[in-house]
Amino acid sequence: MTGYLGSYATLGLLLLASVLFFVTAFSANRVLRPTRPADPPGKRASYECGLDPVGADWAQMQIRYYVYAYLYVLFAVEAVFLFPWAVVFDRPGFGLVTVVEMAVFVAVLALGILYAWRRNILRWT
């Protein structure tokens, strides 16, 4: 399909196929399922490795786990930005400007880790 509306026709056919697949899957589910599903006693009870649940259903989590996870994601994502920079740095015309931009980027990273270190966020107690 070429022309101005060709890409829209392709998109429309793809949407139509996906809707047909969705309707077919749910219709097959409705036709093939049992008419009266079994509901044995204890089916909706909590399950802990084959043992009866012990204790309350709410447990308080330490915030430090979330802080470590957040810091890891933050620095992992920012480390991903270093790879494209390393590729572009070798090309002509990207010398000093690229180094200055990355120096600012790494300085912001360093300030973040310095802040976390000074506030004793990274100390495991």
N, C-alpha and C positions, 0 to 999 in steps of 0.2 A: 504494500500500500504506500503509494507515494503521493506527493502533493501536500497542500496546506493542511487538510484534515486527516491525512494518513496516520499521523502519530496519535491523534485523538481516537480514531477508529481502532487502532491497536490497543490503546488503553481501555476503550469501551469493551472490546472483546475479552480482554484479560479480566476486567471487573465482572463481566457476565459469567465467565467460566468459574471465577472464584465464588460467586453467589450460588451458582448451580452446584458446585462441589459442596458448599456449606449446607444447602437445603437437602441434597442427596444424603449426606452423612447423618444429619439429624433425623431424616425420615427413616433411614435404615435402622438407626438406633431405636426409634419408636416402634417399628415393625418387629424387630428381632428380640426385644426385651421381654421378660416374663410379664404376664398380665398382673400378677399379684406378687411383687417382690417379697422375699422372706425378711422378716425382722425378728431374729432370735433374741432372747433376753440377753442383755449385756452388750449388745452390738454398739450402742452409743456411749458406753462407759469409757473413761480414760484408760489408757494402756501404757504401762511402763515396763517394757521388757518381760512381759509375762507375769509380772508381780502386781499385786494390788497397789494402787496409788497410796503413798504415805505422805502425810503433811498437808500443808495448805496448798491451794492452787496458785498462789502468788509468791514469787521469790524476788527479793530486791537484788539488782545487779549493781556492781561497782561501776562508776562512771569512767574509771581509768581504762577499762577495756575499750570503751567507745573512743576515748582520746587516742589510744594507741592505734586503733583501726583508722581513725580519721587522719592521724599524722602519716601513717603508712600510705594511705590512698593519696594524700596530698603530695608527698614526695615521690611516689611512684609515677603519678601522672605528670608531675613536673620533670621527672627524669626522662620521660618519653619525649619531651620537647627538645632535649639535647641532641637526639639523633638526627632530626632534620637539619638542625643547625650545623652539625658536623659535616653533613653532605654539602650544604650550601657554602660553607666557609671556604672550601677548596676552589670554588669557581672564581673567575676573574671579576673584579669590581665589587666584591663583598668583603674586603679585608678589614679595615679599621671600623667601619660602621657596624659590621656584624660582631666584632669583638666587643665593642662598647655595649651593644644591645645585650649580648650574653653576659657581660659583666654586671649589668644592672639586674638581669634575671637571676643570676647566681647570688648577687648581693641580697635580693629579696628572700631567696631561699635561706641564705645564711642568717638573716635577721629572724626569720621564722624559727629556725632550729635554735638560735641563741635565746630567743624569747622562751621557748619551751624548756630549754636547759636551765635558764635563770629562775624560772617559776617552779622548778623541781617537778615538772610534769613528766619527765622521762625517768624519774626515780621510782623503781618498783618497791613498794613497802609491804 
